[in-house]
Amino acid sequence: MYYESTRDGSVKITSAEAVARGISRDGGLFVPDSLPRLGLDEIVRLGKLSYPEAAKEVFRLFLTDFTDGELENCVRRAYVGSFDTENVMEIAELRKGEYILELWHGPTCAFKDMALQILPHLLTTSVSKTGVGKKVCVLVATSGDTGKAALEGFKDAPGTEILVFYPENGVSAMQKLQMITQEGKNVGVCAIKGNFDDAQTGVKKIFTDPAVNEKLSENGLMFSSANSINWGRLAPQIVYYVVSYARLVCEGKIKAGEEILITVPTGNFGNILAAYYAKEMGMPVKKLICASNSNNVLTDFLTTGVYDRNRRFYTTISPSMDILVSSNLERLLYHLGGRDSEYISGLFRSLGETGRFEVSEEIKAQLKELFYADFCTDPETKAAIKKTNAEHSYTCDTHTAVAVGVYNKYIASSGDLAPVLIASTASPYKFPEAVLDALGACGGCSDEFEMADKLHEISGMEIPASLSALKTKKPRFTGSVEKSEMLSAVYSLLKIE
């Protein structure tokens, strides 16, 4: 299998090259030149394997230039002993046919661990295979969870440096503490005076600047990404959708071949794009439900075909979704648009110049067939947390609650009671203030640790040890820069004059 750029179809590189580079030099994203197919029997068989074994089977289909030994080493180091459950992910049943896919049992208590525990191993293996002979600088923009998961995954990884940019006032107190107290000799964290879109735009600009890349090369360095623009982030996310379906079949929750709904709280579009790829590979999916918060640019796009980021930006209680430029949408449109890289380049050139674009009628029809989209305001999100807790004795975080709320809107509008898998992307302990407020129990707490204790009393859920440990950790990274100063911060970390 080879990988091509969404903005230049003539680019053909191996999976190792795609992972090592992260983003194409033309600004496009790498996608497989064809999607592998999985038969129903093959999917069901994965449910009988351990998670590392199942992951290896799926990776074989996409990372075709990796040896079995290399894949075995990567999955073992990522998924054995790093999560608080041997299953790596868990599936909770709210009621018959309604399942919560818990993707937050990793070291940073967010779904990003599912990919970012293995990406450092895929990346270092890829760099070695491609014979680049350079130290890798991993550059990350985060709306909260990616940053910590990437820092933890790349901490002291040989041959790497990692620098994370986050919006100064756009993450939760717990998320910020996780990042600014990060250990490791090769890590750096910097706040920017702006929002996530500013951070993401700045990172992509640095990535694709020829002069910057030449300067790095002169110093024996190269850029790569831990954001979901890197194919090495997306492939692991495909795994958990396929495996979750297989497990539901093996546990007798659904019948083999039965179509399910998948509901995903969505910001940068990577998580739901992975579900789309799973569907295209043969997983029986009836509809993909895209759940947004008040930054509902994706809701509008999936229902009208017009993408317009020229709108108010909201800071919400689901901050990891506070995004107006969803990078991974480019990959979906490349597939739906017949792999026409010239057409995709035109769309995103228009987005850069005017802040909007409109897709063809043919693509609009495909979007309508594939997706249902809606959004939840903060009050609706809190209501979903309260309702889920009252009816099912289940406590979910603010992002998962957005997915639950939008799923309920889907039922109300469609009457469709097909089995549903709702992606739960973070532990409620990462957002204790908002969760407690939703439950009417926020008063009397002076900081997030007292809030966590109160949430434990109410929910009965164990407080993750990694979050409890933050109480005694001292901040290492307290600086912030203007968005125009991001490149200087990169050079400072890398000690480049």
NORGI-V134296 format. One record per helix or strand. SS is the DSSP state (h for helix, s for strand). FROM is the first residue (numbers start at 0). TO is the last residue. If there is no record, write none. Layout:
BEGIN
<<SS:FROM:TO> <SS:FROM:TO>>
END
This chain:
BEGIN
<<s:2:4> <s:7:12> <h:14:20> <s:29:31> <h:39:45> <h:50:61> <h:67:78> <s:89:94> <s:97:101> <s:109:109> <h:112:129> <s:134:141> <h:144:153> <s:159:166> <h:172:179> <s:186:192> <h:195:206> <h:209:217> <s:220:224> <h:230:249> <s:259:264> <h:269:279> <s:284:291> <h:296:303> <s:305:307> <h:318:320> <h:328:335> <h:340:353> <s:355:357> <h:360:369> <s:370:374> <h:377:391> <h:397:413> <s:419:423> <s:425:425> <h:427:437> <h:447:458> <h:464:471> <s:479:481> <h:482:492>>
END
